[in-house]
C-alpha cells in the first residue's frame, strides 16, 4: 500500500495513532502492513517527517527555506517507533563477507533507482530518503531522514533520524547532524538548501540552519547555544536558528559561576553571503574575505 491517496493516507495516520494508544492493535496484520508501507513511502519520498505549514505530509520536493514555519508530523515518527517495536533484531548480510544484526535493513535498490552515488562504506537505513544526484561518501543516514538533490554527505558524516537536509547542501567530513525521533512531536534538525556545513560541525536538538548559511569548522549548535550576530553595531542573539546566508564561526563567551568565571561555547555570525551572487562564487568570496576554515 504505497500508492498514497487522501483516503489511505488517513487510514495510515489513524492506524498508527490507534496502535500508539493501544499497542495490542499492532498484532493485527493490517496494522503491521501499514507500518511497513510507511517505511517504503519514506524511502521513495512520498512521505516526509516535516513540511511547510501550508503543505501536507506528501509535499515531497519543496524549497527548504523559511524553515521556522515548517511543521512536524508526529504520527510519522510514531510509525517509525512502531516499526522498532514490531520487529526483532536478526542477522542480515550486507555482502558476502559482511553481516550485521539489526531490526532494519540497509538500502541498495532504492539508491540505484534515484541515481545516488554511494561510495562503499556509506549506509542508508530503511525509511530514509536520498534524492537523485546526491553523493554519499562513507557516511550514515538514519531512519526518517531526507537528503535533497545534489547534496554531498562527506566522509564519516552522519544524518540523524528524521533530520531534513535540503538540496545542494555540502556536509563536510565528520559533521554530526543529530537525530530527533523522540519525543514524537519534537522538531528534527532542518538544514536549508545550499547550506555549507564545515568539518566536524555538530547540529543537534532540532536546530534550524536556514538556506545558504555557512558554518565554519567545529561550530556546535544546540537548541540553547547562543548565536551572536556581530555584523552590526548592536549585537543580536539567536538560539536554535541560524539565519539565511549567515556565515558562522565557533567561539566562547564568559559566564560566572560560584567557582569563578569560565568560557562557555557559543557561535558568532561574522558575515552574510550575498544571495544575489551565484552560490559557488559567493562561497569562494566569503572564504577569502573572512578567512573562514570549513
C-alpha positions in Angstrom: 0.0 0.0 0.0 2.5 2.7 -1.2 0.2 4.5 -3.7 -1.0 7.4 -1.5 -4.5 8.9 -1.7 -6.3 11.1 0.8 -8.3 8.0 1.9 -5.4 5.6 2.6 -3.3 8.5 4.0 -6.0 9.0 6.6 -6.0 5.2 7.2 -2.2 5.3 7.7 -2.5 8.0 10.3 -5.5 6.6 12.1 -3.9 3.2 12.3 -0.6 4.5 13.6 -2.4 6.6 16.2 -4.6 3.7 17.3 -1.5 1.5 17.7 0.2 4.1 19.8 -2.9 4.4 22.1 -3.5 0.6 22.1 -0.2 -1.4 21.5 -2.1 -4.7 21.2 -3.6 -3.4 17.9 -0.2 -3.8 16.4 -0.9 -7.6 16.4 -3.3 -7.1 13.5 -1.8 -7.9 10.1 -3.3 -4.8 8.5 -1.7 -2.6 11.1 1.6 -4.3 10.5 1.2 -3.7 6.8 0.6 0.0 7.4 3.8 0.3 9.4 5.8 -1.5 6.7 4.2 0.6 4.0 5.0 3.8 5.9 8.8 2.9 5.8 8.5 2.3 2.0 6.8 5.6 1.5 9.5 7.4 3.4 12.2 5.7 1.2 10.6 6.9 -2.0 10.0 10.5 -0.8 6.2 10.0 -0.9 6.1 11.0 2.8 8.3 13.2 4.9 8.5 13.9 8.6 8.2 17.7 8.2 6.6 20.0 5.7 5.9 23.7 5.2 2.9 24.8 7.4 0.7 25.2 4.4 1.6 21.9 2.7 0.7 18.2 3.6 3.0 15.4 4.6 3.0 14.3 1.0 4.6 17.6 -0.2 7.8 15.8 -1.5 10.4 18.1 -3.1 9.8 21.6 -2.0 12.3 24.5 -1.4 13.7 24.3 2.1 13.6 27.9 3.2 11.6 29.8 5.9 12.2 26.7 8.0 10.8 28.2 11.2 7.3 27.8 9.7 7.7 24.1 9.0 5.5 21.6 10.9 6.5 18.2 12.3 4.2 15.3 11.6 4.3 13.4 14.9 2.4 10.4 13.6 5.1 9.5 11.1 7.7 9.5 13.8 5.3 7.3 15.9 5.1 4.9 12.9 8.9 4.6 12.9 8.8 3.8 16.6 6.1 1.2 16.0 8.4 -0.5 13.4 11.1 -0.7 16.1 8.6 -2.3 18.4 7.2 -4.6 15.7 10.5 -6.1 14.6 13.1 -8.3 16.3 16.8 -8.0 15.6 18.2 -10.5 13.3 21.4 -11.2 11.4 21.4 -9.5 8.0 24.0 -9.8 5.3 25.4 -6.6 3.7 27.7 -8.5 1.4 29.2 -12.0 1.1 31.7 -11.2 3.8 29.9 -8.6 6.0 26.9 -9.2 8.1 25.3 -7.2 10.9 22.5 -7.7 13.5 19.7 -5.1 13.5 15.9 -4.6 13.2 16.3 -2.6 10.0 17.9 -3.4 6.6 20.1 -1.1 4.6 19.1 0.3 1.3 20.5 -0.6 -2.1 17.9 -0.8 -4.8 16.2 2.5 -4.0 19.5 4.3 -4.1 20.2 2.9 -7.5 16.7 4.0 -8.7 17.5 7.5 -7.6 20.9 7.5 -9.3 22.6 8.1 -5.9 26.4 7.8 -5.9 27.0 5.9 -2.7 30.6 5.0 -2.1 31.5 1.7 -0.4 31.1 2.2 3.3 28.1 4.6 3.1 25.0 3.3 4.9 21.4 4.4 4.3 19.0 2.7 6.6 15.4 1.7 5.8 12.9 4.5 6.0 15.3 7.2 4.8 15.2 9.1 1.5 18.1 10.2 -0.6 17.3 12.2 -3.7 18.7 12.0 -7.2 22.2 13.2 -7.7 23.2 13.0 -4.1 26.7 11.8 -3.3 27.4 9.7 -0.2 31.0 9.2 0.9 31.4 6.6 3.7 28.7 8.0 6.0 25.5 7.2 7.7 21.9 8.3 7.0 19.3 7.1 9.6 15.6 6.3 9.7 13.2 9.0 8.6 15.9 11.3 7.2 15.6 13.3 4.0 18.6 14.2 1.9 17.9 16.5 -1.0 19.0 16.6 -4.6 22.7 17.2 -5.3 23.7 17.1 -1.7 27.1 15.8 -0.7 27.5 13.9 2.5 31.2 13.6 3.0 33.3 11.1 4.9 32.2 10.0 8.4 29.4 12.5 8.4 26.0 11.4 9.9 22.5 12.5 9.1 20.5 11.5 12.2 17.0 10.1 12.4 14.3 12.3 10.8 16.8 15.1 10.0 15.8 17.0 6.9 18.5 18.3 4.6 17.8 20.4 1.5 19.2 20.3 -2.0 22.8 21.2 -3.0 24.0 21.1 0.7 27.6 20.3 1.4 28.1 18.3 4.6 31.8 18.1 5.2 33.8 15.3 6.8 32.9 14.3 10.3 29.8 16.5 10.6 27.2 15.3 13.1 23.6 16.1 12.3 21.7 14.8 15.3 18.6 12.7 15.2 15.3 13.7 16.9 13.0 10.7 16.9 11.6 11.1 20.4 9.5 12.8 21.6 7.4 12.4 18.5 6.2 16.0 18.4 9.8 17.4 18.7 11.1 19.2 15.6 14.1 17.4 13.9 17.2 19.2 12.7 16.4 21.1 9.5 19.2 22.2 7.0 18.1 24.6 4.2 19.0 24.5 0.5 22.5 25.4 -0.5 23.9 25.4 3.1 27.5 24.5 3.8 28.5 22.7 7.0 32.2 22.7 7.7 34.2 19.8 9.0 33.3 18.4 12.4 30.3 20.7 12.9 27.6 19.4 15.3 24.0 20.4 14.8 21.5 18.8 17.3 18.3 19.2 19.2 16.1 20.4 16.3 18.4 23.3 15.4 17.4 25.1 12.2 20.2 26.1 9.7 18.4 28.2 7.1 19.1 28.4 3.4 22.5 29.4 2.2 24.1 29.5 5.7 27.8 28.6 6.1 29.1 27.0 9.3 32.8 27.1 9.8 34.7 24.0 11.0 33.9 22.9 14.6 30.7 25.0 15.0 28.5 23.3 17.6 24.8 24.3 17.8 22.2 23.0 20.1 18.7 24.4 20.9 20.2 26.5 23.7 23.6 27.5 22.2 23.8 31.3 21.9 24.5 32.5 18.4 25.6 36.2 18.3 25.3 38.4 15.2 28.2 40.8 15.4 27.9 42.3 11.9 26.1 45.3 13.2 26.8 47.8 16.0 24.0 46.3 18.2 24.8 42.6 18.9 21.8 40.3 18.2 21.3 36.9 19.7 19.7 33.8 18.2 19.1 30.4 19.7 18.2 27.2 17.8 18.1 29.1 14.5 20.8 30.2 12.0 19.5 33.0 9.7 19.7 32.5 5.9 23.1 33.2 4.3 24.8 33.7 7.7 28.5 32.9 8.0 29.1 31.3 11.4 32.3 30.6 13.3 32.8 28.9 16.7 33.5 31.0 19.8 33.2 31.3 23.5 31.5 33.6 26.0 32.3 34.2 29.6 29.8 33.0 32.3 30.1 33.4 36.0 29.6 30.5 38.4 30.1 30.2 42.2 33.6 28.9 41.5 34.6 31.7 39.1 34.2 32.8 35.5 34.7 30.2 32.7 34.5 30.2 28.9 31.3 28.6 27.6 30.8 27.6 24.0 28.8 29.8 21.6 29.0 30.8 18.0 29.2 34.1 16.1 27.8 35.4 12.8 30.6 37.4 11.3 29.2 38.0 7.7 26.4 37.2 5.3 26.6 35.7 1.9 25.1 37.8 -0.9 22.0 35.8 -2.1 22.1 37.6 -5.4 25.6 36.1 -6.2 25.9 32.6 -7.7 26.2 30.2 -4.7 29.6 28.8 -5.6 31.2 32.2 -6.4 29.6 33.6 -3.3 31.1 30.8 -1.2 34.6 31.3 -2.6 34.4 35.1 -2.0 33.2 34.8 1.6 36.0 32.3 2.4 38.6 34.7 1.1 37.3 37.8 2.8 36.6 36.2 6.2 39.5 33.7 6.3 36.9 31.1 7.3 38.0 27.5 7.8 35.4 25.0 6.5 
